[in-house]
Amino acid sequence: MSRYHDEKYDQMKSLLNKSRLLKEQVSIHRDNVAQSIEDKIKQDTDEYETANDETKESPDDMVQKYRISGGIIALHGKDKSDIEITSDEKLAFQETMDEFVEEVSDLVDFNQLNVYSNNVEWSGKIIDEDVEFILTIGEDSGIYVNGTSIKVDQEFLDMVNKLQQFYEKFKSKWSKILASRKKTK
């Protein structure tokens, strides 16, 4: 009976993921492409939350968002020079997304990557495991995972291990970016 339940659960989860992907594809192929991109950026920024969001920004902080290969990077700072993106940062962001897809999961919805003066935060959702993740460097460094009724099996444990291995690369790459942003000031 348990095997039957597991098969039906996996089958239902797969169908839900496929319908979600189809729905997203339909919404992307609207007539007004520019408007759909603006809507997606607004949706990405509306959905992104952190527990300590109030402490990260003060009213006089500036934010500039850049769309790079379908992902969004948001630079936060006190003045205009803090929110200008460099080609190294663009390349690092593209590489980070590519490496995540290659090493952790190819079914993922990324939220925006936030670069502050002292930390970096990036989150998203691994669709096939139905798990949300947050990677942080700086004040609250680490990997945070969130999900509802997560089935802890070998596949899930493998995904967590891959996420841990990816985090080390992420931390190394974005720590260097933070250090270079401080040097340029």
N, C-alpha and C positions, 0 to 999 in steps of 0.2 A: 504494500500500500504506500509506503514511504517513497519508493522509487517512482511510482506513478505520480505522486504529488510533486516530486522534484522535477520530473519531466514536464508536467503541465505548468509549473511555475516558470521553468526556463523558457518554455514555448511562449507563454504569455508575455514574459519580459522581453523576449526577442521581437514579438509582434508590436508591442508598445514602442520599442526603440525604432523599429522600421517606420511606423506611422508618424512618429515625431520627426524623423529625418525627412520623410516625404513632405510633411507639412512645412518644414523649414525650406525645402527646395522650392516649393510652390510660392512661398512668400518672397524668396529671393528673386524669382523671375517675374516680377511685376513690370508694368510698362515703364514706370518712372524709376529708373535705376538709382539716380542720384537721391531721390527721396527715400528709397528703401535703405540706402547706405546710411543716411542721416537718421532714419528711424532705428536702425540696428545700433548705431553709436549711442543714441539716447537710451535705448533699451538696455544696452550693456552698462551704461553708467547708472541707470535707475536700479538695476538688479544688484549691483555690487555693494556689499556692505561689509564693514568690519566691526568688531566689538568695540574698539577704541577709536572709532572714526572721529569723534569730537576732539580728541586730543591731538590728532594728526595735523589738522588745519586750523588756522585762526582766520578770522574774516579777511585779513589783508594778504593771505597767501594767494598766489597765482597758480593756475593749473592750465596746462596746455596738453591736449590729447592729439595723438598721431595714429593713423591707421596704417599698419604695415602688414601686408599679405593677409588681410582678413582679421588680424589681431589689433588690439588697441593698447598703446603704451601712454600712460599719463605721467607727465613730469610736474612735480609740485615744487614751488619755491617762493622765495620772498621777492625776487626781482626778475626782470625779463631774461637775464643771462642764465638763471637757474632753470628756465623752462624751454631752452633751446636744445634741440636734439642734435647729436653728432652722428656721423656716418658709422662710427664704431658702435654706438648704442643701437642704431637701426639694425646693423648686422648681428649684434649680440641677441637682439629680440627675435629676429628671424631664425637664427640658429637654435635658440632656446625652444621655440615652438616646434621646429623640425625634429630636434633631439627628443623632445617629449613624445611626439607621435611615433618616432622610430623605436624608442627604448621602453616606454611605459604603456601607452595605448593609442591606437589610431582612431578610436571613437571617443572624442573629447570635445567639450565646449569650453573654450577659454574665456575667462573674464579679463578685464583689463589688468595690465601690469602697472602697478603704481610705484614710482620712484620718488622717494622723499630725500631730504638731505642726509638722514642718518639710517634709513632702512628701505627695503624693497619688499613689496607684497605682491603675490600673484596667486590667483585662485582659478578654479574651474570645476568641471564635473566630468568624471569618467563615466561615460554613458553605459557601457556594457556591464559595469559593476554597480552602477547607480550609487556612486560615491562622490561626494564633493571633497575637494582638497584645497588647502591654503599653504603656500610656501612663503616663509618670511626670513629675511636676513636683517639683522640689526638688533633692536631692542628685545623683541620676542622671537628670536631665531628658532626655526624648527618647521616641522611638517604637522599640519593639523588636518584630520580626516573627520568627515561628518556624513552620516547616512542613516537611513531608516530600515530597520530589520535586515541588516546585512548578514548574508549567509557566509559564515566563516568556514571556508573550505580551502583546498590547496590552491585553487585559482585565485582566490582573494589574497591569500598569503603571498603568492608569487607577485601579484600586483603591488602589494605593500612593499615588498623587497625591491622591486623595480623602481618604485617611487622614492625609496630611501637612497638607492644608488644614483638616481637622477638628481636628487636634492644636493648631493655633494658637488656635482658639476655646476648646478644652478648657483649654489653658494659661492663657489670659486669664481665663476664668470661675473656675477653681479656684484660681488665684493670688490673686484677690480674696477668695475664701472663706478661704484660709489667712491672709491679712492681717487679715481681720475677726475671725477666731478668736483671733489674737494680741492684737488691740486689746482684745477683751472681757475678757481676763485682767487 
